[in-house]
Amino acid sequence: MENPEKEKQQEIKARKAVMWSQLIEIGLNFALYLAIPLFAFIYAGKWLDAKYNHKYFVIIGIFLALGLSTYLIYKKIKAIKDLMDK
């Protein structure tokens, strides 16, 4: 039988490794949650600006993208919090 102290240290190392991988995953998700809507809505705004000869669609697209990104990030944080509470 192994030393209980050694088992505890191995468990702590395993938890730290899982925690770091989850933090990396969260960071990448946040980056994608910001980048994809911004790109899509800005592209659509530029297309609408060119079609209707206005300059407001890009600005509207940026605000819509930021709103959607905020909502997606909120949902992800809430899911993580629910997992941690279990």
LOZATOR-928266 format. One record per residue: residue in three letters; chain; x, y, z of N, C-alpha, C, CB in turn; residue number from 0. Coordinates in nm, 3 decimals, decimal comma, padded with zeros to 5 digits. Glycine has a CB too. Example, Ala and Ser with C-alpha at 12.3 -4.5 7.8 and 13.67 -1.06 7.14 Angstrom:
+------+------+---------+---------+---------+---------+---------+---------+---------+---------+---------+---------+---------+---------+-----+
: code : unit :      nx :      ny :      nz :     cax :     cay :     caz :      cx :      cy :      cz :     cbx :     cby :     cbz : pos :
+------+------+---------+---------+---------+---------+---------+---------+---------+---------+---------+---------+---------+---------+-----+
:  Ala :    A :  01,319 : -00,569 :  00,780 :  01,230 : -00,450 :  00,780 :  01,320 : -00,330 :  00,780 :  01,131 : -00,447 :  00,905 :   0 :
:  Ser :    A :  01,285 : -00,225 :  00,708 :  01,367 : -00,106 :  00,714 :  01,290 :  00,003 :  00,787 :  01,408 : -00,060 :  00,572 :   1 :
+------+------+---------+---------+---------+---------+---------+---------+---------+---------+---------+---------+---------+---------+-----+
// end
This chain:
+------+------+---------+---------+---------+---------+---------+---------+---------+---------+---------+---------+---------+---------+-----+
: code : unit :      nx :      ny :      nz :     cax :     cay :     caz :      cx :      cy :      cz :     cbx :     cby :     cbz : pos :
+------+------+---------+---------+---------+---------+---------+---------+---------+---------+---------+---------+---------+---------+-----+
:  Met :    A :  00,084 : -00,118 :  00,000 :  00,000 :  00,000 :  00,000 :  00,089 :  00,125 :  00,000 : -00,096 :  00,000 :  00,122 :   0 :
:  Glu :    A :  00,047 :  00,222 : -00,079 :  00,126 :  00,344 : -00,090 :  00,106 :  00,435 :  00,031 :  00,090 :  00,419 : -00,218 :   1 :
:  Asn :    A :  00,195 :  00,525 :  00,043 :  00,191 :  00,624 :  00,149 :  00,070 :  00,717 :  00,124 :  00,325 :  00,705 :  00,155 :   2 :
:  Pro :    A : -00,016 :  00,739 :  00,224 : -00,133 :  00,827 :  00,204 : -00,094 :  00,969 :  00,164 : -00,216 :  00,833 :  00,331 :   3 :
:  Glu :    A :  00,019 :  01,015 :  00,214 :  00,066 :  01,151 :  00,178 :  00,101 :  01,157 :  00,030 :  00,188 :  01,192 :  00,263 :   4 :
:  Lys :    A :  00,163 :  01,051 : -00,019 :  00,201 :  01,045 : -00,160 :  00,078 :  01,040 : -00,250 :  00,291 :  00,924 : -00,186 :   5 :
:  Glu :    A : -00,023 :  00,965 : -00,209 : -00,148 :  00,957 : -00,284 : -00,216 :  01,093 : -00,289 : -00,242 :  00,853 : -00,222 :   6 :
:  Lys :    A : -00,214 :  01,163 : -00,176 : -00,275 :  01,295 : -00,169 : -00,204 :  01,393 : -00,263 : -00,272 :  01,349 : -00,025 :   7 :
:  Gln :    A : -00,072 :  01,388 : -00,268 :  00,004 :  01,476 : -00,357 : -00,025 :  01,444 : -00,503 :  00,154 :  01,464 : -00,330 :   8 :
:  Gln :    A : -00,039 :  01,316 : -00,536 : -00,071 :  01,277 : -00,673 : -00,211 :  01,326 : -00,712 : -00,061 :  01,125 : -00,689 :   9 :
:  Glu :    A : -00,303 :  01,317 : -00,618 : -00,439 :  01,365 : -00,644 : -00,440 :  01,516 : -00,667 : -00,533 :  01,329 : -00,527 :  10 :
:  Ile :    A : -00,362 :  01,589 : -00,588 : -00,353 :  01,735 : -00,604 : -00,293 :  01,770 : -00,740 : -00,267 :  01,797 : -00,491 :  11 :
:  Lys :    A : -00,189 :  01,698 : -00,782 : -00,129 :  01,722 : -00,913 : -00,229 :  01,694 : -01,025 : -00,004 :  01,636 : -00,932 :  12 :
:  Ala :    A : -00,307 :  01,587 : -01,011 : -00,407 :  01,553 : -01,112 : -00,514 :  01,661 : -01,120 : -00,470 :  01,416 : -01,081 :  13 :
:  Arg :    A : -00,558 :  01,711 : -01,005 : -00,660 :  01,818 : -01,005 : -00,606 :  01,945 : -01,068 : -00,707 :  01,846 : -00,861 :  14 :
:  Lys :    A : -00,480 :  01,978 : -01,040 : -00,421 :  02,098 : -01,100 : -00,412 :  02,085 : -01,252 : -00,281 :  02,123 : -01,043 :  15 :
:  Ala :    A : -00,377 :  01,966 : -01,300 : -00,369 :  01,945 : -01,445 : -00,507 :  01,961 : -01,509 : -00,312 :  01,805 : -01,476 :  16 :
:  Val :    A : -00,610 :  01,907 : -01,446 : -00,746 :  01,920 : -01,498 : -00,789 :  02,066 : -01,493 : -00,845 :  01,832 : -01,417 :  17 :
:  Met :    A : -00,755 :  02,136 : -01,385 : -00,793 :  02,276 : -01,371 : -00,730 :  02,361 : -01,482 : -00,752 :  02,329 : -01,233 :  18 :
:  Trp :    A : -00,600 :  02,336 : -01,510 : -00,533 :  02,414 : -01,615 : -00,595 :  02,387 : -01,751 : -00,384 :  02,381 : -01,619 :  19 :
:  Ser :    A : -00,630 :  02,262 : -01,780 : -00,691 :  02,232 : -01,909 : -00,829 :  02,298 : -01,920 : -00,703 :  02,079 : -01,929 :  20 :
:  Gln :    A : -00,902 :  02,302 : -01,810 : -01,032 :  02,369 : -01,812 : -01,017 :  02,519 : -01,830 : -01,109 :  02,339 : -01,683 :  21 :
:  Leu :    A : -00,917 :  02,578 : -01,767 : -00,894 :  02,722 : -01,783 : -00,857 :  02,756 : -01,927 : -00,784 :  02,769 : -01,689 :  22 :
:  Ile :    A : -00,776 :  02,673 : -01,989 : -00,740 :  02,695 : -02,130 : -00,864 :  02,683 : -02,217 : -00,633 :  02,594 : -02,176 :  23 :
:  Glu :    A : -00,946 :  02,583 : -02,190 : -01,070 :  02,565 : -02,267 : -01,162 :  02,685 : -02,251 : -01,142 :  02,437 : -02,223 :  24 :
:  Ile :    A : -01,176 :  02,735 : -02,130 : -01,261 :  02,852 : -02,105 : -01,208 :  02,973 : -02,181 : -01,269 :  02,882 : -01,954 :  25 :
:  Gly :    A : -01,077 :  02,994 : -02,177 : -01,018 :  03,108 : -02,249 : -01,042 :  03,100 : -02,399 : -00,870 :  03,115 : -02,221 :  26 :
:  Leu :    A : -01,025 :  02,981 : -02,455 : -01,049 :  02,965 : -02,598 : -01,196 :  02,983 : -02,632 : -01,002 :  02,827 : -02,644 :  27 :
:  Asn :    A : -01,284 :  02,932 : -02,547 : -01,428 :  02,952 : -02,570 : -01,463 :  03,099 : -02,568 : -01,510 :  02,876 : -02,466 :  28 :
:  Phe :    A : -01,411 :  03,173 : -02,470 : -01,441 :  03,316 : -02,463 : -01,390 :  03,388 : -02,586 : -01,379 :  03,377 : -02,337 :  29 :
:  Ala :    A : -01,272 :  03,352 : -02,632 : -01,217 :  03,416 : -02,752 : -01,306 :  03,388 : -02,872 : -01,074 :  03,366 : -02,779 :  30 :
:  Leu :    A : -01,350 :  03,264 : -02,885 : -01,437 :  03,230 : -02,998 : -01,574 :  03,295 : -02,984 : -01,453 :  03,079 : -03,009 :  31 :
:  Tyr :    A : -01,626 :  03,302 : -02,859 : -01,756 :  03,366 : -02,837 : -01,751 :  03,514 : -02,871 : -01,799 :  03,347 : -02,692 :  32 :
:  Leu :    A : -01,635 :  03,575 : -02,865 : -01,622 :  03,716 : -02,904 : -01,592 :  03,731 : -03,052 : -01,514 :  03,782 : -02,822 :  33 :
:  Ala :    A : -01,500 :  03,650 : -03,103 : -01,450 :  03,669 : -03,239 : -01,553 :  03,634 : -03,346 : -01,326 :  03,587 : -03,260 :  34 :
:  Ile :    A : -01,619 :  03,521 : -03,331 : -01,711 :  03,476 : -03,436 : -01,830 :  03,571 : -03,454 : -01,762 :  03,335 : -03,404 :  35 :
:  Pro :    A : -01,902 :  03,608 : -03,346 : -02,011 :  03,704 : -03,367 : -01,963 :  03,840 : -03,418 : -02,087 :  03,725 : -03,238 :  36 :
:  Leu :    A : -01,849 :  03,888 : -03,367 : -01,799 :  04,017 : -03,416 : -01,770 :  04,012 : -03,566 : -01,673 :  04,059 : -03,340 :  37 :
:  Phe :    A : -01,701 :  03,907 : -03,608 : -01,670 :  03,894 : -03,750 : -01,797 :  03,886 : -03,833 : -01,582 :  03,770 : -03,775 :  38 :
:  Ala :    A : -01,891 :  03,802 : -03,791 : -02,013 :  03,782 : -03,868 : -02,097 :  03,910 : -03,876 : -02,096 :  03,670 : -03,806 :  39 :
:  Phe :    A : -02,117 :  03,976 : -03,762 : -02,202 :  04,095 : -03,763 : -02,135 :  04,214 : -03,830 : -02,241 :  04,132 : -03,621 :  40 :
:  Ile :    A : -02,004 :  04,228 : -03,817 : -01,934 :  04,337 : -03,886 : -01,938 :  04,314 : -04,037 : -01,787 :  04,349 : -03,836 :  41 :
:  Tyr :    A : -01,916 :  04,189 : -04,078 : -01,922 :  04,158 : -04,222 : -02,061 :  04,186 : -04,277 : -01,884 :  04,010 : -04,247 :  42 :
:  Ala :    A : -02,164 :  04,143 : -04,203 : -02,302 :  04,168 : -04,247 : -02,330 :  04,318 : -04,247 : -02,403 :  04,094 : -04,156 :  43 :
:  Gly :    A : -02,278 :  04,391 : -04,147 : -02,298 :  04,536 : -04,142 : -02,232 :  04,607 : -04,258 : -02,245 :  04,590 : -04,012 :  44 :
:  Lys :    A : -02,112 :  04,564 : -04,295 : -02,046 :  04,625 : -04,411 : -02,123 :  04,598 : -04,539 : -01,901 :  04,573 : -04,424 :  45 :
:  Trp :    A : -02,174 :  04,478 : -04,551 : -02,252 :  04,443 : -04,670 : -02,379 :  04,528 : -04,677 : -02,287 :  04,292 : -04,670 :  46 :
:  Leu :    A : -02,448 :  04,543 : -04,563 : -02,569 :  04,625 : -04,560 : -02,536 :  04,772 : -04,582 : -02,642 :  04,607 : -04,428 :  47 :
:  Asp :    A : -02,425 :  04,820 : -04,529 : -02,382 :  04,958 : -04,553 : -02,361 :  04,983 : -04,701 : -02,254 :  04,989 : -04,475 :  48 :
:  Ala :    A : -02,296 :  04,890 : -04,768 : -02,270 :  04,906 : -04,911 : -02,400 :  04,898 : -04,991 : -02,171 :  04,799 : -04,960 :  49 :
:  Lys :    A : -02,489 :  04,811 : -04,951 : -02,614 :  04,792 : -05,025 : -02,707 :  04,913 : -05,010 : -02,686 :  04,666 : -04,977 :  50 :
:  Tyr :    A : -02,720 :  04,966 : -04,888 : -02,814 :  05,075 : -04,862 : -02,747 :  05,210 : -04,845 : -02,894 :  05,044 : -04,739 :  51 :
:  Asn :    A : -02,615 :  05,218 : -04,864 : -02,540 :  05,343 : -04,859 : -02,559 :  05,416 : -04,725 : -02,582 :  05,434 : -04,974 :  52 :
:  His :    A : -02,545 :  05,342 : -04,616 : -02,550 :  05,399 : -04,481 : -02,422 :  05,364 : -04,408 : -02,674 :  05,347 : -04,403 :  53 :
:  Lys :    A : -02,401 :  05,424 : -04,295 : -02,284 :  05,394 : -04,212 : -02,323 :  05,340 : -04,074 : -02,196 :  05,518 : -04,197 :  54 :
:  Tyr :    A : -02,450 :  05,310 : -04,055 : -02,497 :  05,271 : -03,923 : -02,501 :  05,119 : -03,902 : -02,633 :  05,328 : -03,899 :  55 :
:  Phe :    A : -02,505 :  05,042 : -04,007 : -02,521 :  04,898 : -03,993 : -02,400 :  04,831 : -03,927 : -02,547 :  04,836 : -04,129 :  56 :
:  Val :    A : -02,280 :  04,880 : -03,953 : -02,161 :  04,824 : -03,889 : -02,168 :  04,849 : -03,738 : -02,031 :  04,885 : -03,950 :  57 :
:  Ile :    A : -02,206 :  04,970 : -03,700 : -02,215 :  05,004 : -03,558 : -02,323 :  04,918 : -03,490 : -02,246 :  05,154 : -03,539 :  58 :
:  Ile :    A : -02,437 :  04,905 : -03,556 : -02,544 :  04,820 : -03,502 : -02,494 :  04,676 : -03,491 : -02,671 :  04,828 : -03,592 :  59 :
:  Gly :    A : -02,421 :  04,630 : -03,592 : -02,367 :  04,494 : -03,590 : -02,270 :  04,472 : -03,475 : -02,298 :  04,465 : -03,720 :  60 :
:  Ile :    A : -02,187 :  04,573 : -03,446 : -02,093 :  04,562 : -03,334 : -02,169 :  04,548 : -03,202 : -01,999 :  04,684 : -03,329 :  61 :
:  Phe :    A : -02,271 :  04,631 : -03,182 : -02,348 :  04,623 : -03,058 : -02,423 :  04,490 : -03,047 : -02,446 :  04,740 : -03,050 :  62 :
:  Leu :    A : -02,479 :  04,443 : -03,157 : -02,546 :  04,312 : -03,155 : -02,447 :  04,200 : -03,123 : -02,615 :  04,285 : -03,291 :  63 :
:  Ala :    A : -02,330 :  04,206 : -03,183 : -02,228 :  04,103 : -03,158 : -02,183 :  04,106 : -03,013 : -02,108 :  04,123 : -03,251 :  64 :
:  Leu :    A : -02,162 :  04,224 : -02,958 : -02,120 :  04,234 : -02,818 : -02,230 :  04,184 : -02,724 : -02,082 :  04,378 : -02,783 :  65 :
:  Gly :    A : -02,355 :  04,214 : -02,757 : -02,467 :  04,164 : -02,677 : -02,476 :  04,013 : -02,683 : -02,598 :  04,226 : -02,726 :  66 :
:  Leu :    A : -02,464 :  03,956 : -02,801 : -02,468 :  03,811 : -02,816 : -02,350 :  03,746 : -02,745 : -02,469 :  03,772 : -02,965 :  67 :
:  Ser :    A : -02,233 :  03,804 : -02,759 : -02,113 :  03,750 : -02,692 : -02,129 :  03,752 : -02,541 : -01,988 :  03,830 : -02,733 :  68 :
:  Thr :    A : -02,183 :  03,861 : -02,489 : -02,205 :  03,871 : -02,345 : -02,301 :  03,763 : -02,298 : -02,259 :  04,009 : -02,308 :  69 :
:  Tyr :    A : -02,407 :  03,741 : -02,373 : -02,505 :  03,637 : -02,339 : -02,441 :  03,499 : -02,342 : -02,624 :  03,642 : -02,434 :  70 :
:  Leu :    A : -02,363 :  03,468 : -02,444 : -02,299 :  03,337 : -02,454 : -02,198 :  03,314 : -02,342 : -02,229 :  03,324 : -02,589 :  71 :
:  Ile :    A : -02,122 :  03,417 : -02,309 : -02,025 :  03,405 : -02,200 : -02,098 :  03,388 : -02,067 : -01,932 :  03,529 : -02,196 :  72 :
:  Tyr :    A : -02,206 :  03,459 : -02,047 : -02,286 :  03,444 : -01,925 : -02,337 :  03,301 : -01,910 : -02,403 :  03,543 : -01,925 :  73 :
:  Lys :    A : -02,389 :  03,246 : -02,020 : -02,438 :  03,108 : -02,016 : -02,327 :  03,011 : -01,981 : -02,501 :  03,069 : -02,150 :  74 :
:  Lys :    A : -02,207 :  03,031 : -02,037 : -02,094 :  02,943 : -02,011 : -02,051 :  02,954 : -01,864 : -01,975 :  02,976 : -02,104 :  75 :
:  Ile :    A : -02,044 :  03,074 : -01,811 : -02,005 :  03,093 : -01,671 : -02,109 :  03,030 : -01,579 : -01,989 :  03,242 : -01,639 :  76 :
:  Lys :    A : -02,237 :  03,046 : -01,612 : -02,343 :  02,986 : -01,531 : -02,333 :  02,834 : -01,532 : -02,480 :  03,030 : -01,581 :  77 :
:  Ala :    A : -02,304 :  02,774 : -01,647 : -02,288 :  02,629 : -01,655 : -02,170 :  02,582 : -01,573 : -02,271 :  02,585 : -01,800 :  78 :
:  Ile :    A : -02,060 :  02,656 : -01,578 : -01,942 :  02,620 : -01,498 : -01,973 :  02,633 : -01,349 : -01,821 :  02,711 : -01,536 :  79 :
:  Lys :    A : -02,042 :  02,739 : -01,312 : -02,079 :  02,758 : -01,171 : -02,169 :  02,645 : -01,123 : -02,150 :  02,892 : -01,152 :  80 :
:  Asp :    A : -02,266 :  02,604 : -01,207 : -02,353 :  02,493 : -01,170 : -02,275 :  02,363 : -01,151 : -02,462 :  02,475 : -01,276 :  81 :
:  Leu :    A : -02,175 :  02,341 : -01,236 : -02,091 :  02,222 : -01,221 : -02,009 :  02,226 : -01,092 : -01,998 :  02,208 : -01,341 :  82 :
:  Met :    A : -01,962 :  02,344 : -01,058 : -01,881 :  02,358 : -00,938 : -01,965 :  02,342 : -00,811 : -01,810 :  02,493 : -00,937 :  83 :
:  Asp :    A : -02,092 :  02,379 : -00,817 : -02,179 :  02,369 : -00,701 : -02,221 :  02,226 : -00,671 : -02,302 :  02,455 : -00,721 :  84 :
:  Lys :    A : -02,209 :  02,138 : -00,768 : -02,251 :  01,998 : -00,746 : -02,156 :  01,924 : -00,657 : -02,263 :  01,925 : -00,876 :  85 :
+------+------+---------+---------+---------+---------+---------+---------+---------+---------+---------+---------+---------+---------+-----+
// end
